Amino acid sequence: MINFTEKLSKIHIPFLSSLHVYFDLGTSLTRIAIKDKGVVLREPSYIGYNSRSREYLFFGTEAKTILGKTPDFIKISRPMVNGILSDFDAEVALMHHFLQRGIYPYFSSYKFIKPQLTGFTCIPALATEIEQKAVQEVLMKTGCSRVYSVEKSLATAAGCGFDVFSHQPHFIVDAGAGLIELAIISGGGIVVQKTIKNAGDHMNKLIANYTHLKHGVLLGEATCEELKTTLLNFTDEEDALTVRGKSLETGLPKSIRMKSSDVKEALINNFTQILDGVKELIEISPPEIANEVFKYGITVTGNMAGIKGLDHYIATELKIETYVPTHYADAAIYGLIALGKSPQNFIKLGNGR
């Protein structure tokens, strides 16, 4: 019966056809796309749980907005930590909410029976088999009849416009909030890869430590994020921003003025670790691949790729050309869309369920 239904679904009969949905379950941002319609939802990966009523009440942008401002019985959290699923039930609730907002409105064209959902997602290379199955199970519980997954570096490379099945090596640096994934892609697989956990979230903590030690002021996560996104750059620009935190000396609110050079000083060691990781991958890769990387350069994606002058900084330090694609922040979801044009690509690169 299942095989019969699958054969009928390929004929694209309106009431049996499958709707292809693409999921990029990021640490800080969740992106969802639909085949032929593009990205339909971009929401922060935050959720709020009320322990008194034992239900999830706040989702996405609303949950992030009230972070650090709630009573003890309301907990704001992120189900994804360092790119890995850490709270199964919370992620299921979050995805149910996102599907109701981003996917179900498109069901209006299906008057009789809602179509089956076929899910496509990407998973970090460091995820264990159990963690990969957990992500697939979330999407199955959310409503997907079948789920295909692929390693995120491969999806990112496809989103940059590269042919991941060719034997032309591509060096991808995907710098997100939870993980920084370094990988050299060739022949439909990852030749060498390295994962650094000192990503965007860790940088927020470094800024908090910096203001704690230098100014004696405690800053919240949202304030540190604002300082990073507003001031950090690798150009000659010197911007400034006044923020307010809690004084360690008096316990009262205190304002401090932070400059771009201050934020860069707080984070420069972290970027040095990224450069060291790139050097390590080139050192352990075969000579032919190292030569190709030098010839064709490095591609930087993820939200941190938008930092002004970062590509020039990496190119100057490593003496290798560095590029930032147009859709650098959405490279993974665009890669899933590109690969999802043929589910056979996921069977070749990853797995389906």
C-alpha positions in Angstrom: 0.0 0.0 0.0 2.8 2.4 0.8 4.6 1.7 -2.5 1.3 2.2 -4.3 0.8 5.6 -2.6 4.4 6.7 -3.4 3.9 5.8 -7.1 0.7 7.8 -7.2 2.3 10.8 -5.5 4.8 11.0 -8.3 2.0 11.6 -10.7 1.3 14.9 -8.8 -2.4 14.3 -8.2 -3.4 17.3 -6.1 -4.7 15.3 -3.2 -1.8 12.8 -3.1 1.1 15.0 -4.0 3.9 15.7 -1.5 4.9 19.2 -0.4 8.7 19.6 -0.2 9.7 21.6 2.9 13.3 22.5 3.8 14.5 23.1 7.4 17.6 24.8 8.6 17.4 24.3 12.4 20.0 26.8 13.5 21.2 27.5 17.0 20.0 31.1 16.9 17.8 31.2 13.9 15.4 28.7 12.2 14.8 29.0 8.5 12.0 27.1 6.6 11.5 27.1 2.9 9.0 25.5 0.5 9.7 24.2 -3.0 9.1 26.8 -5.7 8.2 29.4 -3.1 11.6 30.0 -1.4 12.2 30.9 2.2 8.9 31.5 4.0 10.0 31.8 7.6 13.0 33.2 9.5 12.6 33.2 13.3 14.9 33.1 16.3 15.2 29.6 17.8 13.8 30.6 21.2 10.9 29.2 23.1 9.3 30.1 26.5 8.0 27.4 28.9 5.6 28.2 31.8 6.3 25.6 34.5 3.1 26.5 36.4 0.7 25.8 33.5 3.2 23.3 32.0 2.9 24.6 28.5 4.9 26.5 25.9 3.6 30.0 25.6 6.2 32.1 23.7 7.9 31.3 20.4 10.5 32.8 18.1 10.8 36.6 18.1 8.5 37.1 21.0 10.4 34.6 23.2 13.7 36.3 22.3 12.3 39.7 23.1 11.5 38.8 26.7 14.8 36.9 27.3 16.1 37.9 30.8 12.9 39.7 31.7 10.6 36.9 32.9 9.7 35.5 36.4 11.2 32.3 37.6 8.4 30.1 36.4 8.8 31.1 32.8 12.0 29.8 31.2 13.3 31.1 27.9 15.6 28.6 26.2 16.9 27.4 22.8 16.3 23.8 22.0 19.4 23.7 19.7 22.8 24.2 21.5 26.0 24.3 19.4 24.0 23.0 16.4 22.9 19.9 18.3 19.3 19.2 19.5 19.3 19.4 23.3 15.6 19.6 24.2 13.4 17.3 22.0 10.0 18.3 23.4 10.8 22.0 23.1 11.9 21.7 19.5 8.8 19.7 18.6 6.6 22.5 20.1 8.7 25.2 18.4 8.4 23.5 15.0 4.7 22.9 15.3 4.3 26.7 15.9 6.6 27.6 13.0 4.7 25.2 10.6 1.4 26.8 11.6 2.8 30.2 10.7 5.0 29.4 7.7 3.6 26.3 6.0 -0.1 25.7 6.8 -1.2 29.0 5.1 -0.1 27.4 1.8 -2.5 24.5 2.3 -5.5 26.7 1.3 -4.9 25.6 -2.3 -5.5 22.0 -1.3 -9.3 21.9 -0.8 -9.9 18.3 0.1 -6.9 16.6 1.6 -3.7 18.2 2.9 -0.6 17.0 1.1 2.1 14.9 2.8 5.2 16.8 3.9 8.6 15.6 2.7 11.2 17.2 4.9 14.8 18.1 3.9 17.3 19.2 6.6 21.0 19.6 7.3 22.9 18.4 10.4 26.4 19.3 11.7 29.2 16.8 10.9 30.0 16.3 14.6 26.4 15.1 15.3 26.3 11.4 16.4 23.9 9.0 14.7 21.5 9.2 17.6 21.5 13.0 17.4 20.9 12.8 13.6 17.9 10.5 14.2 16.6 12.8 16.9 16.4 15.7 14.4 14.6 13.5 11.9 12.2 12.3 14.6 11.4 15.9 15.4 10.4 16.6 11.9 8.4 13.3 11.7 6.5 14.3 14.8 5.9 17.7 13.4 4.1 16.2 10.4 6.6 15.1 7.8 5.9 11.7 6.3 9.5 11.3 5.2 12.8 13.1 6.1 16.0 13.4 4.2 19.2 14.8 5.9 22.6 15.8 4.7 25.7 17.2 6.4 25.5 20.9 6.8 28.8 21.7 5.1 27.6 20.0 1.9 24.3 21.9 1.9 26.2 25.2 2.5 28.5 24.5 -0.4 25.5 23.8 -2.7 23.9 27.0 -1.5 27.0 28.9 -2.6 26.4 27.7 -6.1 29.1 24.9 -6.1 28.6 21.5 -7.6 29.2 19.3 -4.6 29.5 16.2 -6.8 32.4 17.5 -8.8 36.0 16.8 -7.9 36.8 20.5 -7.7 37.6 21.1 -4.0 35.9 23.9 -2.2 36.9 25.2 1.2 33.9 26.3 3.2 34.0 28.3 6.5 30.5 28.3 7.9 30.5 30.7 10.9 27.2 30.6 12.8 26.0 31.2 16.3 26.6 27.7 17.8 29.3 26.3 15.6 32.1 27.3 13.2 32.4 24.4 10.7 35.4 24.3 8.5 35.3 21.8 5.6 36.9 21.0 2.3 34.3 19.5 -0.1 35.1 17.4 -3.1 33.5 14.5 -5.0 30.2 14.6 -3.0 31.8 14.3 0.4 33.9 16.0 3.0 37.6 15.4 2.5 38.7 17.0 5.8 36.7 18.9 8.4 37.0 20.6 11.8 34.4 22.1 14.1 35.0 25.0 16.5 32.5 25.7 19.2 33.7 29.2 19.9 31.1 30.7 17.6 28.8 33.7 17.9 27.2 32.7 21.2 30.7 32.2 22.8 31.7 35.6 21.5 28.8 37.2 23.4 30.2 35.7 26.6 33.7 37.0 25.8 32.3 40.5 25.4 30.5 40.1 28.8 33.8 39.0 30.4 35.6 41.9 28.8 33.2 44.6 30.2 33.2 42.7 33.6 37.0 42.9 33.9 37.7 46.3 32.3 34.6 48.4 33.4 33.2 46.4 36.3 29.8 46.2 34.6 27.6 43.1 34.0 25.9 43.1 30.6 23.1 40.9 29.5 23.2 38.5 26.5 21.1 40.7 24.3 23.3 43.8 25.0 26.5 41.8 24.2 24.8 40.7 21.0 24.0 44.3 20.1 27.6 45.4 20.7 29.0 42.6 18.5 26.6 43.2 15.6 26.8 47.0 15.7 30.5 47.6 16.5 32.6 44.7 15.4 34.5 45.2 12.1 37.9 44.5 10.6 38.1 47.9 8.8 39.5 51.2 9.9 36.0 52.3 11.0 35.7 53.3 14.7 32.1 53.4 15.9 30.9 53.8 19.4 27.8 52.7 21.4 26.7 53.6 24.9 25.1 50.6 26.8 23.8 50.2 30.3 24.5 47.3 32.7 24.7 46.6 36.4 27.7 48.0 38.3 29.6 45.4 40.3 30.6 48.1 42.8 27.2 49.6 43.6 24.7 47.1 42.1 23.0 50.0 40.4 22.6 50.6 36.6 25.8 52.1 35.0 26.4 53.3 31.5 29.6 52.6 29.6 30.8 53.7 26.2 32.2 50.9 24.0 34.1 51.4 20.8 34.8 49.1 17.9 38.4 48.7 19.0 37.2 47.4 22.4 34.9 44.7 20.9 37.7 43.7 18.5 40.2 43.5 21.4 37.7 41.2 23.3 37.3 38.8 20.3 40.6 38.9 18.4 41.8 35.7 20.1 38.7 33.9 19.0 39.2 34.8 15.3 42.9 33.7 15.7 41.5 30.3 16.6 39.5 30.2 13.4 42.6 31.1 11.3 44.5 28.3 13.1 41.7 25.9 12.3 41.9 26.8 8.6 45.7 26.3 8.6 45.3 22.9 10.3 42.9 21.7 7.6 45.2 22.8 4.8 48.1 21.1 6.5 46.4 17.7 6.9 44.8 17.8 3.4 46.5 16.1 0.4 48.9 18.3 -1.6 46.7 18.4 -4.6 43.8 19.8 -2.6 46.0 22.3 -0.8 47.1 23.6 -4.2 43.4 23.9 -5.4 42.5 25.8 -2.2 45.3 28.2 -2.8 44.1 28.6 -6.4 40.4 29.0 -5.9 40.3 30.5 -2.3 38.1 30.2 0.7 34.3 30.8 1.0 32.9 32.2 4.2 29.2 31.9 5.1 27.0 32.2 8.1 25.9 35.3 9.9 29.5 36.2 10.9 30.4 36.4 7.2 28.6 39.8 7.3 31.2 41.4 9.6 32.8 44.2 7.6 36.3 43.4 6.4 36.4 39.8 7.7 37.1 38.4 4.3 39.9 40.9 3.8 41.3 40.1 7.2 41.3 36.3 6.5 42.9 36.8 3.1 45.6 39.0 4.5 46.5 36.7 7.4 46.5 33.5 5.3 47.6 34.9 1.9 44.6 33.1 0.3 41.7 34.8 -1.5 38.6 34.8 0.5 35.0 35.3 -0.7 31.6 36.0 0.8 28.6 34.8 -1.3 25.5 37.0 -1.8 23.3 34.9 0.4 25.9 34.2 3.0 23.5 33.9 6.0 21.1 31.7 4.1 23.5 29.5 2.3 22.5 26.3 4.0 18.7 26.7 3.3 19.4 27.6 -0.3 21.6 24.6 -0.6 18.8 22.3 0.7 16.5 23.8 -1.9 19.1 23.2 -4.7 19.7 19.6 -3.6 16.1 18.9 -2.9 15.2 19.3 -6.6 16.1 15.6 -6.7 15.8 13.6 -3.5 18.3 11.2 -5.0 20.9 13.8 -4.2 20.2 13.3 -0.5 20.4 9.5 -0.9 23.9 10.0 -2.4 25.1 12.5 0.1 23.2 11.7 3.3 20.2 9.5 4.2 16.4 9.4 4.2 13.8 8.0 6.5 
